Amino acid sequence: MKKLFYSIIMLLFVSCSTNEKKTDVMSVESPKGTNVFQDNWENIAENYHFPEWFSDAKFGIFIHWGVYSVPAYGSEWYSRNMYQKGSDEYKHHIETYGPQDKFGYKDFIPMFKAEKFDADEWVKLFKEAGAKYIVPVAEHHDGFAMYNSEHNPWNAVKMGPKRDIIGLLKKAAEKEGIIFGLSSHRLENAWFFNGGMEFPSDVQDTTITLYGKRSEKEVYSDEVCIDFLIHTHELIDKYQPQLIYFDWTVNKIPEYFNKFLAYYYNCSLDWGKGVVVNTKHGYPTNILVGDVERGKLNEMRKYPWQTDTSIGKHSWGYVNGEENKTPDQIIHDLVDIVSKNGNLLLNIGPHPDGTITDEQKQVLLSIGKWLKINGDAIYGTRCWIKSGEGESKGTSGSFSDNEATKYNCQDIRFTTKDNTLYAITLDWGKRVMIKSLNKDVVRDAKILNVKMLGSDEKIAWQQTDKGLLITFPSKKPCETAYSFKISFDKKVGEGLESEMIDIPFKHG
């Protein structure tokens, strides 16, 4: 019976794909016939290599922009919550727009015009912010595709902006030398609008395919999983993204997700480009890059990982009354994450007209200003034997990063590059004792030079039994965090036991 179902779905898929090579989405073979990766974890782990570009990049920009930015209320989950009877969004919607059977989520689409959207302007801002890769959401849980989809008629080319937003951002990113990725939340669309089936609403009109299958929450049939593969293959084939981010639910469909992984990785071999897949939990960390939502890890990890978080504390998409994090908080988090072998993917939520809010723009520019001075301690670095030292550990775990941690100058994070060790102090001071660089650790390695990035002042330092004592320069070269560049004649600390661990990611 399953084989018959697959055959029917494949027939439908082939009939819809008139402009591209006919592809069986249950096959992991690339359009060019590459078949190195197979849909099992052992094979993928044996053949997959984390790309150097990702480990070098450290900082990327996430973009949540879609129809949900029009109501701009609550969060980007407005599309679901307006159909959750009794919720704030449900009440707000009726008071503002009328009952859901008269004005449904689909009716926001004509209001999503993106009339001021300029992909080149966005990407130049992201470059100025110091980002090395961008990840726009190609389709959120709401089922509206921000790209030229042949399989989803509810898309930004046919309605709303009347433009291929993803295609334009890819072109702009490539022009500026920024790596292009994307995010797909198509899988969650299957159940996202199911609340609208419980009272009079336009969700009960099942001809409106925007609203998905109206299934029970997080229940995924074979039909839904095949749909996921069809739409994900389309994104891969059309846009060749070097990173694809998924939300938490793909851990529930390993049979299908492994097929996606193998197909994507096979395609990457044809492209000659290293690619990254982000998931939050449920998969081995040696076959993709694990991600922590709105939080950090408190340990250094063996394999590259990523934090995805937003400048806004309340929503990923644009909402009225948003409270934004400060540049200081985000820079502290970036430094802490990088010291533990991670990357930071920082989200913005633009207005429905396509402009980025002034406050979020200023946060990005402040981060970029800091990175212009301290980038050598971030880009292209690797974690040291230890991630850092100091009593202020900061928050860890998912959904924990809204509150800023108060640091002092003895709170230090380490990164390294060749024979150079960067000690980044998270506050200003007069002197700092780097205890991790005591004589037992340094051994016969010689310190050739100590400087602070962004400062021309000569730095006074002294090697002691307790550690390396460094005096701060008289003037601050920047704000927030300060990078001492310590150059040795050889790698230092190799006699220490590494803090690096390899344990599974957990969500929540």
N, C-alpha and C positions, 0 to 999 in steps of 0.2 A: 504493500500500500504506500509506504514511504517513497519507494522508487517511482511509482506512478505520479505521486504528488510532485516530486522533484522534476520529473519529465515535463509536467504541465507548466510548472513555474519557469523552467528553462525555455520552453517554447514561447511563453509570453515575453520573457526577457529578450530573446533573440529577435522577436518581431518588433520590439520597441527600439532596438539598437541598430538603426539603419546606417549610421554614419561611422561606426566603429567596427573593429574586428569582432565577429560573433564570439562570445565568451560564455562558457559554462561556469557559473559562479560557484559551483561545488568543486570545481577543479582548482588546484593551487598553482597550476602552470601559468606562467606569464604569457601575454599576447605573443611574445617572440619565441615561446617554447621553453623558456628556462624553468627548470624543475629541481633546483638544488634543495630548496627548503620543502619539507613535508609537514603535514599538520599534526606533529607531535612534539612535545617539549624537548625530548632528548635530541632529536634531529635539529631543531631550531637552535638549541644551546650549543651544539657542536659547530654550527655554521655561522651563527650571528656574531658580529663584532660591533661594539658600541662605537659610533663614529667620533673621530677626533674633533670634528667641528662642534659637536654638542658639549664635549668636555671642555673645550676651549672657550665657548661662548658665554657661559655662566648666566646671562641675563637676556630674557625675552619679554615680549609684550603679547598679552592675551587680549582679545577684543570681543566683548559681548555686546552685540548691536543687532537689533531686530525689531519686529513689530511690538514687542513688549516694552520698548522705550517710549511708545506713544502714550499709554495710560500713565506711565512713570509713577506707579504707586506700589508701595510695599517692596517688591523685588521683581526680578526677571521671571519668577514663578507666578506672576499675575495671571497668565493664561490658564493655569490650573486652578489657582485659588479663587478666581472669580466664579468658578463653578462648584466651589466647596461651600455648601449651604451653611450660613451662619458666620463665615469668616469675615474679617475686616474687608478683604477685597470684594467679597460677595455683596456686602452692604454698600460699600463705596461705589461699586459698579451700578447698582440699581439707582442710587441717589444721583449719580453723575450722568449715566448714559441711558438708564432705563432697564427694564427686565431683560434677562438673558435670552428669551425667545424673540425679543424685538431687536436687540442689539447684542450680537455675540462677538467673540474674539475676532472672527473673520472680518468684522466690520471696521476694525482698526486698520486693516491693510491699506485702504486708499489714503489713510491719514499718514502713512509711513512713506513720505515722498523722497527723503534723502536729498533734497534740492541743493544743499550746500556741501555735499560730500565731495571731497577731493582726495583721491587715493595718494597722489604724489605728495600733497601737503601733509597727510597723516604720516607717511613713511619717513619723510624728512624730519618730522618731529621725533619719531621713534629712534631714528639714527642719532639725532641730537641728544636724546636721552641715554644713549649708550647701548641700546638694544642690538643684539646680534641676530635675533630671529623673531618672527611674528607668527601668531597663531589666531587668526580670526575664526569665529564660530561659523561654520558653513551651514549648519542647521541645528537649531536648539530643540528642546523638548516640544516646542509649540508646533513643529512640523513645517515651518516656513523656511524654504531653502533660499539662502543668500547667493545662490549661484545658478548657472544656466543648466537646470536639470531636465533630462529627457524623461525621467520617471516620476517626478513630483511636479504636477502642474501648478502647485502653490509655491511659486518661486519669484525671486526679485527681478527677473527679466520680463516675465509676463505681467506682473502687477506690482504695485507699490513703487519702488525706485525705478523700475523699468531698465535696470542695468545689472550686469554680472559683477556684483560686488567682490566676490572671491577672485574672479579673473583679473579685475582691475588692481586689487591689492597685490596679487602675485606679480603682475607686470611691474608695479611700482617698486616692490621689494627687490626684484632682480635688478632693476635699474640702479638701486642704491647699494647693491652687494649684500643685502640682508637675506638670510635663509628664510624660505617660505614654508610654513606649516599650516595646518587647519585642524578644526575640531568638529566632530560629528556626534550629536546627541539623538540621532534618529531612533535608536532602540527604545528610548523612554517614551517616545510619542505613542506607542501602542496602548498605554494606559493613562496617559497624562490628563486626558479630558473626561475620564470616566465619571467624575462627579456630576457632570451635566446630564447624565442619564437618569438621575434621581428626582428631577423636578423639571418643569417646562423650560426648555432651552433649545437653541439651535443645534446643540450636540446630538439631539435625538434624530436629526435629519442625517441618516447614514450615507447619503449621497455626498456629503461634505467630507472629502477624504483628508482634509487638513487635520481633522480631529482623530485620526488613527483608528485603531480597532475597538476602542472603548473597553478594553479588557480589564480584568482584575489587576491590581497593582503588581508590577514586577512578575507577571506570568507571561512567558514567552513561548508561543507555539512555533512549530516548524515554519509556518507561513511567515510569521513575524521575523524569524531569524534569516530566512531566505531574503526577505525584503531588506533586512539590514545589510546583507552581503551585496545585493544588487546596487543599493545606493552608495555603499562604501567603495565598491569597485568603480563606480562612475566617478567618484571624487579622485581616486587614484589615477584612473586612465586620463581624465580631463586635465588635472592640475599638477600631477607628479609632486605632491607635497613631500618634504623631507622630514616632517613630523606630523603625526596624527594623534590627537588627544581624545580620550573617551572618558565618559563619566563612570560612576561606580557599577552600573548594572551589567557590564559585559562579563563580569565574573560569573554570571549565571548561565552563560552559553558557551562553555569552553570548546565544545565540538565545532561550533561555527566560528568562534573567534580564532581558534587555531588555524582554520582554513584561511581566514582573513590575513593573519600574520604571515603565513607561508606565501600567500599570493603577493602581498605587499613587499616582502623581503625578496622574493624572486624578481619582481618588477624593478626593485632598487638595483639589483645586479645588472639589469639591462641598461638602466640609466647611468650606471657608474657613479652613483651617489649614495653615501651612507644615510640611513633613515632611522628614525626613533618613533616608538609607540609609547604613549603614556596611558597607564591604567592605575587605579588606586589600590587594588588588592586582588588576590585570587590567582595570581600567576607568578611563576618563578622570576626572581629579580635578575637572572642571567640571560633572559630572552627579550626583555623590554625594560623601559625606564619607569620604575615605580614613582607614584606621585602622592604628595600629601596635600590635601585641600585645606587652605587657610591655616596652615601650621607648619611646624618644622620637626626635624628629628633631633633627639638629644645625643645621638651617637654618630660617629663617622662610619659610613657604609662602604663595603667592598666595591659595589657597582654604582655607577652614576644614578642619581635620583633627582627628583624635582619637587619644589614647592610651587603650587599654583595658588595665588591669592590676589586680592583686589585692592586697589587704592581705596575704594569705597568700603566702609565697614558693614553696610546694610544690604547691599545688592551688588550683583555682577553687572547688570544692565543699569542704564540711567534711571534714577528715580528722583523726584522732588524731595528736598530736605536731606540729601545724602550727607553723611559725616565722613570726611576723608582722613586717612592716615597722614602723618607728617613725613617729609622726606627723611628726617633723622631716623624714625622708626623703621622705615623700609630699608635704608642703607645698613642699619645695624643687622636687620634680618638677612640681607644679602650677604654680608660678611660672614655671619654665623653659618649660613647655609653652604657657602662656598668652602669654608674650612672643613666641612664634613662630607665633601665630595658631591655636593648638590648644585642645582641651578635654581634660579628664581624666575618664574613666569608671572609677570605682574599685569593685572587686568585693568583696563579702562572701560567705561560705559558711556559712549557718545550720545548726544542729543538725537532725536529722531530726524532732525534736518541734516545730520551728518557732521556737525561741529562737535569738537571735544571741549568739555567744560573748561573754563579758565583755571579753576582751582586744580583740576587733575593735570592740566597742561603744565602748570607751574611746578607741581610735584615732579613730573617727568623731567623738566628742565633742570631742576635742582639735583636730581640724581645724576643727570648727565654731566653737570658741572663738577660733581664730586668724582665721577669716573674719569673725567679728563685728567684729573690730578692723580688719582689712585688706581687707575686702570691696570697698571703693571702688576699690582698686587692681587688682581682679580682675573683678568683675561689670560687664558693660556696657562694658568697655574694648576697645580695639583695639590691635594691635601698632604700634609706632613705626617709624621708618626703620631703626633697629637693634634687635636683640632684647636686646642687653646688652653687657657688657664684663667683663674679668677673665680670669685665666689658667686657672681651673678650669672646663673646658667641660662636664664631666659625661658620662655614658654616652649612647650613641645607637644606634639600630637595634633590631630586634625581639629579644626575650628577653635584654635586657641590663640590666634595672633592679633586679635583686636586690641588687646592691652599692650602698651609699650613697656619694655623693661628698662629700669634705670640702671645704667652701667657707670663704672668708674674707670680710671686709667689703668688699673691693675687687671681689668677684664680684657684679655688679649685673645685674638684669633690668629691662627697661623695658616699661611699658604706657602708653596714653594715652587721654584722654577730653576732647574739645573742646580747650581751650587748656591743659589740665593734663597734665604729664608725671609719671608715677609712676616713681621709681627705687627698686627693691626690693633692698636689700642682703641677701645670704644668710647673713650673720653679723654679730655685734655688734662695734663698734669705738669709737674715740675720734673719729676724723675719717675722711672718705672724700672722695677726689678723683674726681669724675665727669668723666672725660676727654672723653667724648662731648659734653659741654656746654662746650667751649672757646669763645673769643670768635668764631672763624670760623664756628662752628655757630650760636651764639646770635644773632649779628649785631645787628640793631636791636630784637630782641624784649626786652621788659623783664620782669624777674622781679618779680611782685607780692607773692609770699609763698612761704615754704618752711616746711612743718610735717611732723612725723612723725605718721602716723595712730595714734590711741590715746594721744597725749601732748599735754598742755596747755602744755608748756614752750616758750619762745621758742627758735627754732633759729637759731644763728649761721651765716652763710654768706658766702662771698666769691667774686666772679667773678674768675678769673685767666686769663692767656693759656693755661695748660695745661688748664684746666677749671673746674668749679664745685666749690669746696671747702666741704664741709658738716660741721659739728660735731654729733655725736650728743647727744641729751639726756642728763641725768645718770641717769635711770631707764629701764629697759626697759618698754615698754608691753605686751610679749608675749614669746614665745620664738620661736626658729627663724629668722624672716626679718622685716625691718623696712622699712616703706614710707614713703619720703619723697615728699610731695606737693608738686610744684613748679609753681606757678601763673604762667603767662605772660600777657601782654596780647594775644598772637597765637600761632598755631601756630608751633612751633619745629622747626628741622631740615629744612625743606622743600627747602633747597638741597643736602642730602646725597643721595648715590646710595643708593637703597633696597637692603637686603640680600635682599629678597623674591625667591624663585625659583619657577618652575613646572616641576617634573619629576615623572615618574610614580612612584607608590608601588611598592615591592618588598617582598615578604614574606621574612623570614629573613635 
